[in-house]
Amino acid sequence: ALLSLLVSRELLDLVTEQADDEIVFPPERWAATFRSHAQLILHELGEYLGYSPPPLLDRLIDDAQKIHQQRPVLQETLATATQPRCES
């Protein structure tokens, strides 16, 4: 979050320098603009720095798997909790 804030402020300074003097950038509007362009900014920065992310398929496999094998996922917990109990 701190890095995002620093990058946002630096970019706002750059944009303010380049824009006409009469243009105003309200903080809420700038924050929304920065958020909507964050992925593009990261992509451009990665290319500039020579960063090459792993292939998409590898990233999807790594990110989508269940990390904690012993911890049930929410759907499993709900399914177990909502099953009718058998009376003995």
C-alpha positions in Angstrom: 0.0 0.0 0.0 2.9 2.3 0.9 4.6 1.7 -2.5 1.3 2.4 -4.3 0.9 5.7 -2.4 4.4 6.7 -3.3 4.0 5.8 -7.0 0.7 7.6 -7.1 2.1 10.8 -5.6 5.1 10.8 -7.9 2.9 10.2 -11.0 0.5 13.0 -9.8 3.4 15.4 -9.5 4.5 14.4 -13.1 1.0 14.8 -14.5 0.6 18.2 -12.7 3.9 19.4 -14.2 2.8 18.3 -17.7 -0.8 19.6 -17.6 -1.9 23.1 -18.2 -1.8 25.3 -15.1 -5.6 25.8 -14.9 -6.3 22.0 -14.7 -7.2 20.8 -11.2 -6.8 17.1 -10.1 -9.1 16.4 -7.1 -7.6 13.7 -4.8 -10.6 11.4 -5.1 -10.6 11.6 -8.9 -6.8 11.1 -9.1 -7.1 8.0 -6.8 -9.8 6.5 -9.0 -7.8 7.2 -12.2 -4.6 5.7 -10.7 -6.5 2.6 -9.6 -8.1 2.1 -13.0 -4.6 2.3 -14.6 -2.6 0.4 -12.0 -2.3 -2.8 -14.0 -1.1 -0.9 -17.1 1.4 1.0 -14.9 2.8 -2.2 -13.4 3.0 -3.7 -16.9 4.9 -0.8 -18.3 7.2 -0.6 -15.2 7.9 -4.3 -15.5 8.9 -4.0 -19.2 11.0 -1.0 -18.4 12.9 -2.9 -15.7 13.1 -6.1 -17.8 10.9 -8.1 -15.5 9.4 -11.2 -17.2 6.5 -12.8 -15.2 6.1 -16.6 -15.3 3.8 -18.0 -18.0 0.1 -17.4 -17.4 -0.7 -21.1 -17.1 1.9 -21.7 -14.4 0.7 -18.6 -12.5 -3.0 -19.9 -12.7 -2.0 -23.3 -11.4 0.1 -21.9 -8.6 -2.5 -19.3 -7.5 -5.7 -21.4 -7.8 -4.7 -24.5 -5.9 -5.7 -25.2 -2.3 -2.7 -24.1 -0.2 -3.5 -25.6 3.1 -4.4 -29.2 2.6 -5.8 -29.6 6.2 -8.0 -26.5 6.1 -11.4 -27.0 4.5 -12.6 -24.4 2.1 -15.7 -22.4 2.9 -17.9 -24.5 0.6 -16.8 -27.7 2.3 -17.5 -26.3 5.7 -21.0 -25.0 4.7 -21.9 -28.3 3.0 -20.9 -30.2 6.2 -22.7 -27.8 8.5 -26.0 -27.8 6.6 -26.3 -31.6 6.2 -29.1 -33.1 8.3 -27.9 -34.8 11.4 -28.7 -38.5 11.8 -30.3 -39.4 15.1 -29.0 -42.5 16.8 
